[in-house]
Amino acid sequence: MEDVVVIGAGLSGLTAARQLQQAGHQVIVIDKSRGLGGRLATRRRGFTAVDHGCRHLQPFSDSTLSFLPALLEAGVLQSWEPEPFTLEAGGSLKAGLPETLYTAPQGMSAVAKALAPGLTIHRQWRATALTPLPQGWRIEGETLSADRQEQLSSIKAKAVVVAIPAPQAAALMDKAAPQNEGLFKLMHQLQNVEFDAVITAMAGYSSDESANLPNQTSRGGWMVGGNSHPILRWAALDSSKRTDPQEPVTVVHSSAVFAANNIDRSDLESVGQELLAAAAGSLASWLGSPTWMQVHRWRYGFVRQPLGSPLLHSPAMPTLVGCGDWCSGGNVEGAIASGYRAAELIATALK
Ligand SMILES: Cc1cc2nc3c(=O)[nH]c(=O)nc-3n(C[C@H](O)[C@H](O)[C@H](O)COP(=O)(O)OP(=O)(O)OC[C@H]3O[C@@H](n4cnc5c(N)ncnc54)[C@H](O)[C@@H]3O)c2cc1C
């Protein structure tokens, strides 16, 4: 039996795993994806990195949790100074106020990679069910890669950190909850957490293109935010985060309403084209004529209704804890804060 299994290698899971390992526990992290970092995600297209998830980091309000100074010093992060704009409901662009922002020149997943060394991580292993045992937990799952030598079907652990979005965490408890009142209550709390979906279009443009917005005054890239446009939530010149950009690349994130209406469409390419057409109409006409485009859907993108507490736990089940941005905060800082708290709680329970 393992000491601790952490389900999810996003920032909350990696934070919890590192803290528990540093406290002397034997920890295994599992994740269904091939990469690390969850929503801190980077696509590679040749030599081009594109951040299709988390856009940037900001200074943490709780500086005791912050890894920003260490990662800036190591060169994993650098400051990013795009010209900011706000997109208003009617489609007009207003100059915004500059903020202190940090991005990773190699792509935001580099932040997760920087937290992973020394951890035992089983990738492409999807947890499917969590069952309480007299002395711990059984995590059932499935290997998603055909060529994995080790075909694990379940792992037993003294303690479990569930560091995946709340709706996915609730699904793990489906099977055992009807026979276990404590688990049933936790599952119910998870079911009250709500997420907004996001659809993201990534697009490349000819290098001859100016890649600026018409009302831009500087040449260091641009970023457009705002929550009142019916189709667009955020867009930026992603290539302005790179030290040696090969071509102009943009990332456009949809509004929650647009994502809700289009998330299950099978013609994802057309959905991406609709997003770019909206960006072309409101921001700059060249955005509608990319040389390539990729689309990603985030079913659990941004937290709409959080748990309202730094982690999910029950005194009746001290060796199970849920953590993630959905607990409180709804961002990277919230995910990390929750991961720290989860590690503290499990370390106490294992004493
Ligand atoms: C488009 C977008 C833009 C964003 N921009 C910003 C931003 O600019 N700044 C900011 O601070 N935050 C931003 N966020 C939010 C930020 O990315 C998240 O708050 C943070 O990354 C959440 O980390 P997490 O560890 O809680 O969850 P996640 O990153 O979602 O990690 C969960 C992990 O669990 C894995 N997993 C899920 N189910 C299973 C299973 N059954 N078995 C095994 N593994 C599983 C997933 O593969 C994933 O790796 C953005 C989010 C999105 C979607």
The ligand as an SDF file (V2000), in Angstrom:
LIG
                    3D

 53 58  0  0  0  0  0  0  0  0999 V2000
   -8.4750   29.1020  -20.8120 C   0  0  0  0  0  0  0  0  0  0  0  0
   -8.0110   29.3130  -19.4050 C   0  0  0  0  0  0  0  0  0  0  0  0
   -7.2710   30.4370  -19.0770 C   0  0  0  0  0  0  0  0  0  0  0  0
   -6.8470   30.6420  -17.7610 C   0  0  0  0  0  0  0  0  0  0  0  0
   -6.0920   31.7380  -17.4630 N   0  0  0  0  0  0  0  0  0  0  0  0
   -5.6230   31.9150  -16.2000 C   0  0  0  0  0  0  0  0  0  0  0  0
   -4.7560   33.0130  -15.9050 C   0  0  0  0  0  0  0  0  0  0  0  0
   -4.4260   33.8090  -16.7650 O   0  0  0  0  0  0  0  0  0  0  0  0
   -4.2820   33.1330  -14.6280 N   0  0  0  0  0  0  0  0  0  0  0  0
   -4.6400   32.2400  -13.6250 C   0  0  0  0  0  0  0  0  0  0  0  0
   -4.1780   32.3740  -12.4820 O   0  0  0  0  0  0  0  0  0  0  0  0
   -5.4640   31.1990  -13.9020 N   0  0  0  0  0  0  0  0  0  0  0  0
   -5.9440   31.0150  -15.1610 C   0  0  0  0  0  0  0  0  0  0  0  0
   -6.7550   29.9590  -15.4560 N   0  0  0  0  0  0  0  0  0  0  0  0
   -7.1330   29.0640  -14.3710 C   0  0  0  0  0  0  0  0  0  0  0  0
   -5.9620   28.1490  -14.0000 C   0  0  0  0  0  0  0  0  0  0  0  0
   -5.4560   27.5420  -15.1630 O   0  0  0  0  0  0  0  0  0  0  0  0
   -6.4690   27.1250  -13.0110 C   0  0  0  0  0  0  0  0  0  0  0  0
   -7.0290   27.8090  -11.9060 O   0  0  0  0  0  0  0  0  0  0  0  0
   -5.3970   26.1790  -12.4810 C   0  0  0  0  0  0  0  0  0  0  0  0
   -4.5010   25.7750  -13.4760 O   0  0  0  0  0  0  0  0  0  0  0  0
   -6.1270   24.9840  -11.8660 C   0  0  0  0  0  0  0  0  0  0  0  0
   -5.2000   24.0380  -11.3470 O   0  0  0  0  0  0  0  0  0  0  0  0
   -5.7710   22.7300  -10.6700 P   0  0  0  0  0  0  0  0  0  0  0  0
   -4.6140   21.9350  -10.2050 O   0  0  0  0  0  0  0  0  0  0  0  0
   -6.7990   23.0900   -9.6540 O   0  0  0  0  0  0  0  0  0  0  0  0
   -6.5850   21.9420  -11.8130 O   0  0  0  0  0  0  0  0  0  0  0  0
   -6.1610   21.4440  -13.2490 P   0  0  0  0  0  0  0  0  0  0  0  0
   -5.1160   22.3000  -13.8260 O   0  0  0  0  0  0  0  0  0  0  0  0
   -7.4480   21.2990  -14.0070 O   0  0  0  0  0  0  0  0  0  0  0  0
   -5.5060   20.0020  -12.9970 O   0  0  0  0  0  0  0  0  0  0  0  0
   -6.2860   18.8410  -12.8760 C   0  0  0  0  0  0  0  0  0  0  0  0
   -5.5070   17.6630  -13.4550 C   0  0  0  0  0  0  0  0  0  0  0  0
   -6.2640   16.4840  -13.1960 O   0  0  0  0  0  0  0  0  0  0  0  0
   -6.1870   15.6170  -14.3210 C   0  0  0  0  0  0  0  0  0  0  0  0
   -7.3660   14.7540  -14.2290 N   0  0  0  0  0  0  0  0  0  0  0  0
   -8.6810   15.0910  -14.3510 C   0  0  0  0  0  0  0  0  0  0  0  0
   -9.4530   14.0040  -14.1590 N   0  0  0  0  0  0  0  0  0  0  0  0
   -8.6150   12.9600  -13.9050 C   0  0  0  0  0  0  0  0  0  0  0  0
   -8.8330   11.5810  -13.6150 C   0  0  0  0  0  0  0  0  0  0  0  0
  -10.0540   11.0510  -13.5310 N   0  0  0  0  0  0  0  0  0  0  0  0
   -7.7400   10.7910  -13.4100 N   0  0  0  0  0  0  0  0  0  0  0  0
   -6.4720   11.3180  -13.4780 C   0  0  0  0  0  0  0  0  0  0  0  0
   -6.2230   12.6180  -13.7560 N   0  0  0  0  0  0  0  0  0  0  0  0
   -7.2890   13.4190  -13.9580 C   0  0  0  0  0  0  0  0  0  0  0  0
   -6.1760   16.5660  -15.5050 C   0  0  0  0  0  0  0  0  0  0  0  0
   -5.5780   15.9230  -16.6330 O   0  0  0  0  0  0  0  0  0  0  0  0
   -5.3250   17.7210  -14.9740 C   0  0  0  0  0  0  0  0  0  0  0  0
   -3.9600   17.5410  -15.2780 O   0  0  0  0  0  0  0  0  0  0  0  0
   -7.1870   29.7080  -16.7580 C   0  0  0  0  0  0  0  0  0  0  0  0
   -7.9330   28.5690  -17.0920 C   0  0  0  0  0  0  0  0  0  0  0  0
   -8.3330   28.3800  -18.4060 C   0  0  0  0  0  0  0  0  0  0  0  0
   -9.0990   27.1390  -18.7630 C   0  0  0  0  0  0  0  0  0  0  0  0
  1  2  1  0
  2  3  1  0
  2 52  2  0
  3  4  2  0
  4  5  1  0
  4 50  1  0
  5  6  2  0
  6  7  1  0
  6 13  1  0
  7  8  2  0
  7  9  1  0
  9 10  1  0
 10 11  2  0
 10 12  1  0
 12 13  2  0
 13 14  1  0
 14 15  1  0
 14 50  1  0
 15 16  1  0
 16 17  1  0
 16 18  1  0
 18 19  1  0
 18 20  1  0
 20 21  1  0
 20 22  1  0
 22 23  1  0
 23 24  1  0
 24 25  2  0
 24 26  1  0
 24 27  1  0
 27 28  1  0
 28 29  2  0
 28 30  1  0
 28 31  1  0
 31 32  1  0
 32 33  1  0
 33 34  1  0
 33 48  1  0
 34 35  1  0
 35 36  1  0
 35 46  1  0
 36 37  1  0
 36 45  1  0
 37 38  2  0
 38 39  1  0
 39 40  1  0
 39 45  2  0
 40 41  1  0
 40 42  2  0
 42 43  1  0
 43 44  2  0
 44 45  1  0
 46 47  1  0
 46 48  1  0
 48 49  1  0
 50 51  2  0
 51 52  1  0
 52 53  1  0
M  END
$$$$
